[in-house]
Amino acid sequence: MTNMTELILVALSLANLALLLPVAIFAVEIFAAVGRRRRHPLPLPASRPAAAVLVPAHDEEQGVAETVLALRAQLGPHDRLLVVADNCSDATATLAREAGAEVIERHDPLRRGKGFALDFGIRHLEKSPPEVVVIVDADCQLGAGSLDRLVAQASTSGRPAQGLYLMSAPPGGGLNMQVAELAFLIKNRVRPAGLHRLGLPCHLTGSGMAFPWAVIRDADLAHDSLVEDMRLGIDLALAGTPAQFCEDARIDSHFPFSETGAASQRRRWEEGHIGMIASALGRLPVAIRSGSPGCVALVLDVLVPPLTLLLMLVAASFAITAIATWALSLGQFALVVSIVTVGLFLVAALAAWTAYGREALPPRSVLRVVPYILRKILLYPRLALGSRVGAWVRTDRGRPD
C-alpha cells in the first residue's frame, strides 16, 4: 500500500467515524423512545401559579383571533395573554385585541425576527412579572389542559418545560409534506422522548415553551438567529437550567399550504440547524467542563443533522468508501465502519417510523421518498457554497382560495 492509499484509508476511516457519532446519538435516542413507548398521561395539576402567555405575531391576521380565543379558554383567573404584534403591516393587532388579548406593537424594521419580538414582550412583562411565562406561536393550538401542565411543570421544577409541539401536513399536501411531517415528528416527539426516558433534558422547539420568570427574564433573546429556540435552550442549559420534556402538553400547528411557504420554512430551519452544529462543536468543551451530563447530551444532540441531510451523508459516505475500497484495494476498516453506520441508521429510522410515523407517512408512500431525497440534494450544495437566507423571513401561511 502506497503512502497515498494509506492517507486515503486514514481519511475515509476518520470521516466514517465522525459520521458514526451523530448516527449513534440518533439511534440511542430512537431506541430509548421506542423501548418505553407505552405510558399513561399524568393527571392535571390541582393548582398552579399565575402565568403570562406570550404570543409573538408578525402579519398573522388570518389566524391570530382563533389562536387568542383558544388560549383564553385555558387561562386561569390571574393569567395574562400578551400578543406582540411585531412589525405588522396588516390587522394582526386589531384582531388580537378584538379577540380579547392584551396587545403591544413593535416597529423596528432593522431588527426583525422572533427573538426581538420575544425580548420586547419580556421587557413589557417586567412591569408586573408573572411567575411563569409560556410562549406560543400565533399559528398554534394547545391541547386541552396543556397550559396547566406546562405552567405547573415549569413552576415545580424551576426549569423550562417544552411541550409536545407537532406540525401536520395540510389536506392534499402531497409527499413533500408527508415526509416533512415525519421528520418533524421524529425531531420533536421521538428524540425528545428518548432523551427524557434516559433522564436527560431536551431542546426547546419554538412553541409551547414555559419558563419560570427567574429563568427567562435575563435570557439572551434579542437576536436574529434562524433557530432562536435551539440557541436559547443550549444557553439556558449551560447556565444550569436545561429544559424538560412535557409530553402530555400538546401543541399543534400545520405546515404552510403553499409549496413556496413550506420550502422557505424548511430551508430556514435546516440552514439554522447547520449553523448551530458549528456553534455546538465550539461549546462542547464548555459543556464537558460543566460536569453536567444533560448539557453534554444537548450539545451532542445538536450534532445530529436534519434527517434528510443525515440520510444523504450516510448514503454518500458508504458509496464513496465502497468504491474507493474496491478500486484502490484499501483495507476494510473504513468500509466496515460505513456498513455499521448505514445499518444503525436504517434500523433506527425504521423503528421510529414503525412505532410513531406510519400515520404521517403511510407504507404506500415510503418508496416515493427517493425522488424527494434527490430533490433535496440540490439544497445542501447551495448552502455549502454560501447561499443563505441570512436573516429571518416570515413563512407564507396563506390559505388556498
PEHU-V211630 format. One record per backbone hydrogen bond with DSSP energy under -1.0 kcal/mol. CO is the residue of the C=O (numbers start at 1). NH is the residue of the N-H. Records with the same first field share a line. If there is no record, write none. Layout:
BEGIN
CO = NH + NH
END
This chain:
BEGIN
2 = 6
3 = 7
4 = 8
5 = 9
6 = 10
7 = 11
8 = 12
9 = 13
10 = 14
11 = 15
12 = 16
13 = 17
14 = 18
15 = 19
16 = 20
17 = 21
19 = 23
20 = 24
21 = 25
22 = 26
23 = 27
24 = 28
25 = 29
26 = 30
27 = 31
28 = 32
29 = 33
30 = 34
31 = 35
34 = 37
51 = 80
52 = 134
53 = 82
54 = 136
55 = 84
57 = 86
60 = 63 + 64
63 = 67
64 = 68
65 = 69
66 = 70
67 = 71
68 = 72
69 = 73
71 = 74
76 = 79
80 = 53
81 = 102
82 = 55
83 = 104
84 = 57 + 86
85 = 106
91 = 95
92 = 96
93 = 97
94 = 98
95 = 99
96 = 101
97 = 100
102 = 83
104 = 85
106 = 87
108 = 111
113 = 117
114 = 118
115 = 119
116 = 120
117 = 121
118 = 122
119 = 123
120 = 124
121 = 125
122 = 126
124 = 127
125 = 128
131 = 213
132 = 52
133 = 211
134 = 54
135 = 208 + 209
137 = 140
141 = 252
143 = 146
145 = 149
146 = 150
147 = 151
148 = 152
149 = 153
150 = 154
151 = 155
152 = 156
153 = 157
154 = 158
160 = 244
161 = 210
162 = 246
163 = 165
164 = 251
166 = 253
168 = 255
170 = 173
174 = 178
175 = 179
176 = 180
177 = 181
178 = 182
179 = 183
180 = 184
181 = 185
182 = 186
183 = 187
184 = 188
185 = 189 + 190
186 = 191
189 = 193
190 = 194
191 = 195
192 = 196
193 = 197
195 = 200
196 = 199
208 = 163
209 = 135
210 = 161
211 = 133
212 = 215 + 216
213 = 217
216 = 219
219 = 221
221 = 223
227 = 231
228 = 232
229 = 233
230 = 234
231 = 235
232 = 236
233 = 237
234 = 238
235 = 239
236 = 241
237 = 240
243 = 202
244 = 162
246 = 249
249 = 164
250 = 143
251 = 166
252 = 141
253 = 168
258 = 262
259 = 263
260 = 264
261 = 265
262 = 266
263 = 267
264 = 268
265 = 269
266 = 270
267 = 271
268 = 272
269 = 273
270 = 274
271 = 275
272 = 276
273 = 277
274 = 278
275 = 279
276 = 280
277 = 281
278 = 282
279 = 283
280 = 284
283 = 287
284 = 288
285 = 289
286 = 290
288 = 291
292 = 296
293 = 297
294 = 298
295 = 299
296 = 300
297 = 301
298 = 302
301 = 304
306 = 310
307 = 311
308 = 312
309 = 313
310 = 314
311 = 315
312 = 316
313 = 317
314 = 318
315 = 319
316 = 320
317 = 321
318 = 322
319 = 323
320 = 324
321 = 325
322 = 326
323 = 327
324 = 328
325 = 330
332 = 336
333 = 337
334 = 338
335 = 339
336 = 340
337 = 341
338 = 342
339 = 343
340 = 344
341 = 345
342 = 346
343 = 347
344 = 348
345 = 349
346 = 350
347 = 351
348 = 352
349 = 353
350 = 354
351 = 355
352 = 356 + 357
357 = 361
362 = 365
363 = 366
366 = 369
369 = 373
370 = 374
371 = 375
372 = 376
373 = 377
375 = 378
376 = 379
377 = 381
379 = 383
380 = 384
381 = 385
382 = 387
383 = 386
389 = 391
END
